[in-house]
């Protein structure tokens, strides 16, 4: 066991593992079946949203119940400029513009919400952010000339005027003619590239100076202030970052589906994001990916087992069980198993072993 | 229609709607006082209680008649809610007593999801009518103004329940115990008060209050599993505006917010019917900027 942990701590080995992962991510869509590729794309784009929520929830200890609002706004911010400008003088620039807006608009909204909502300690953020999807939904339906109302906006067959003056129909996220890729493979590469970039950014954010500040704010705000770290400022920063990642996830949703509607903002998605974050592992980068797998896979699995009416119950039970038994989420499973194994081994030698262990746990709480 | 009559109707209907928000907000404050957390499942518990009332009511009405059947349903629903609240506190939330605030919130969200799924599984997702003395459509006339019976009844019943709760809290030994636990649980325990029991009672009372509001809402618009999702948001807004530690504050905030929303939706051209939901949200923002502890809340000072 020692050998294994030494081995996994080695920097070179870790770097190698990351490179291997990148190669696998790069090659596998060429070999896998279509639905596997689209499913992995879906997991990747959800993982970006959950990474964002994890920064505010897992790392900074603030509950946001409005994350679907930022994903939905990001999706609109991406799809509307593409719908209106793609194929025009901006050409592919419309997609870049959509991407930038999908980060900028949710970011600014998140900043405004956080500047106000973070003023109250504790639960205020949860109580205020729950209003975002509840209000975003009717707003999106009211301004239906922009948002398409309940019908939503689709850019799968977008009409545009070509250089010869004729009108064509096309999909902005179809694979380029010379690439030899299918559309879903092309979309996969766009999604995975942006996802990897987001995870690299997220990793360095939570590992560096900001991550340590988040952790102190989470564990004790008074200590944070006494060290010159403003809890207010860092909570605002974390929330804004979460909103930006949510918005980018909305852009990726548009790449994946070429469609969005007001349903993307709906409150139940916010709850699903929160559940996925906890199930995957709050405060863990790997946990964000595991949470995304849970988010994407749970519904098809329940449908496949003919159990979809139990879906909400299962989600509720899973979240409570995880909180009871595995507060670190699935990401902490290897550590928990290792601890159990170790306790089992020492427990046989000395009866006092496990009792001393549990006593120390209770005093720590 | 004459403008005064319309205004009077709007005002009374808004008070009734606001009293539903107030009941749920007060339930949230009660739970917060008893256990220091915000229960996002409060609405789901209210809906579950109402479904129990509907089932019992419908089961008894054929044998005992309309009025006793309805009353039996209500009594059962309230009793079941008290038990449900106590059981959830004892067997679910008690485990998170020492957990971080955000963990507790997530636990209540899990509960919310679980209850919603359970209700859907047992009773289905389609709206069903609730057997009650009055529906949402009867009205009576005073001086040329049509006033909804449901609105008046709802407003009065909820205000009466609040007065009863206030008497319970201020005038009985049980209330003294509840207040002692809310104020300082460890010194309450030292003076011989059963803290755990008091917390269960706090949760039970809150659940019953929520269920009363749930039944009144169901009488007007029927029952469906997500009946209280929207109302929960308003209740939470009222809690933020009024202050988590101020029962009177949240009631005033809930009623005021509802009236303001309704009037703004009718009389401010730009807002209109579709955008009136934004009004409470703007109010929250204003309050948080001016008085972050809520309009009636006390500022708490944390000493290290």
Boltz contact constraints between the chains, C-beta under 6 A:
constraints:
  - contact:
      token1: [A, 61]
      token2: [B, 102]
      max_distance: 6.0
  - contact:
      token1: [A, 63]
      token2: [B, 102]
      max_distance: 6.0
  - contact:
      token1: [A, 63]
      token2: [B, 105]
      max_distance: 6.0
  - contact:
      token1: [A, 116]
      token2: [B, 285]
      max_distance: 6.0
  - contact:
      token1: [A, 116]
      token2: [B, 288]
      max_distance: 6.0
  - contact:
      token1: [A, 119]
      token2: [B, 288]
      max_distance: 6.0
  - contact:
      token1: [A, 119]
      token2: [B, 292]
      max_distance: 6.0
  - contact:
      token1: [A, 120]
      token2: [B, 292]
      max_distance: 6.0
  - contact:
      token1: [A, 122]
      token2: [B, 101]
      max_distance: 6.0
  - contact:
      token1: [A, 123]
      token2: [B, 38]
      max_distance: 6.0
  - contact:
      token1: [A, 126]
      token2: [B, 105]
      max_distance: 6.0
  - contact:
      token1: [A, 127]
      token2: [B, 236]
      max_distance: 6.0
  - contact:
      token1: [A, 127]
      token2: [B, 240]
      max_distance: 6.0
  - contact:
      token1: [A, 130]
      token2: [B, 233]
      max_distance: 6.0
  - contact:
      token1: [A, 131]
      token2: [B, 233]
      max_distance: 6.0
  - contact:
      token1: [A, 131]
      token2: [B, 281]
      max_distance: 6.0
  - contact:
      token1: [A, 134]
      token2: [B, 233]
      max_distance: 6.0
  - contact:
      token1: [A, 135]
      token2: [B, 277]
      max_distance: 6.0
  - contact:
      token1: [A, 135]
      token2: [B, 278]
      max_distance: 6.0
  - contact:
      token1: [A, 135]
      token2: [B, 281]
      max_distance: 6.0
  - contact:
      token1: [A, 138]
      token2: [B, 274]
      max_distance: 6.0
  - contact:
      token1: [A, 138]
      token2: [B, 277]
      max_distance: 6.0
  - contact:
      token1: [A, 142]
      token2: [B, 274]
      max_distance: 6.0
  - contact:
      token1: [A, 222]
      token2: [B, 304]
      max_distance: 6.0
  - contact:
      token1: [A, 274]
      token2: [B, 109]
      max_distance: 6.0
  - contact:
      token1: [A, 278]
      token2: [B, 106]
      max_distance: 6.0
  - contact:
      token1: [A, 309]
      token2: [B, 121]
      max_distance: 6.0
  - contact:
      token1: [A, 312]
      token2: [B, 113]
      max_distance: 6.0
  - contact:
      token1: [A, 312]
      token2: [B, 116]
      max_distance: 6.0
  - contact:
      token1: [A, 312]
      token2: [B, 117]
      max_distance: 6.0
  - contact:
      token1: [A, 313]
      token2: [B, 114]
      max_distance: 6.0
  - contact:
      token1: [A, 313]
      token2: [B, 117]
      max_distance: 6.0
  - contact:
      token1: [A, 313]
      token2: [B, 118]
      max_distance: 6.0
  - contact:
      token1: [A, 315]
      token2: [B, 113]
      max_distance: 6.0
  - contact:
      token1: [A, 316]
      token2: [B, 110]
      max_distance: 6.0
  - contact:
      token1: [A, 316]
      token2: [B, 113]
      max_distance: 6.0
  - contact:
      token1: [A, 316]
      token2: [B, 114]
      max_distance: 6.0
  - contact:
      token1: [A, 316]
      token2: [B, 117]
      max_distance: 6.0
  - contact:
      token1: [A, 319]
      token2: [B, 110]
      max_distance: 6.0
  - contact:
      token1: [A, 320]
      token2: [B, 110]
      max_distance: 6.0
  - contact:
      token1: [A, 323]
      token2: [B, 107]
      max_distance: 6.0
  - contact:
      token1: [A, 365]
      token2: [B, 98]
      max_distance: 6.0
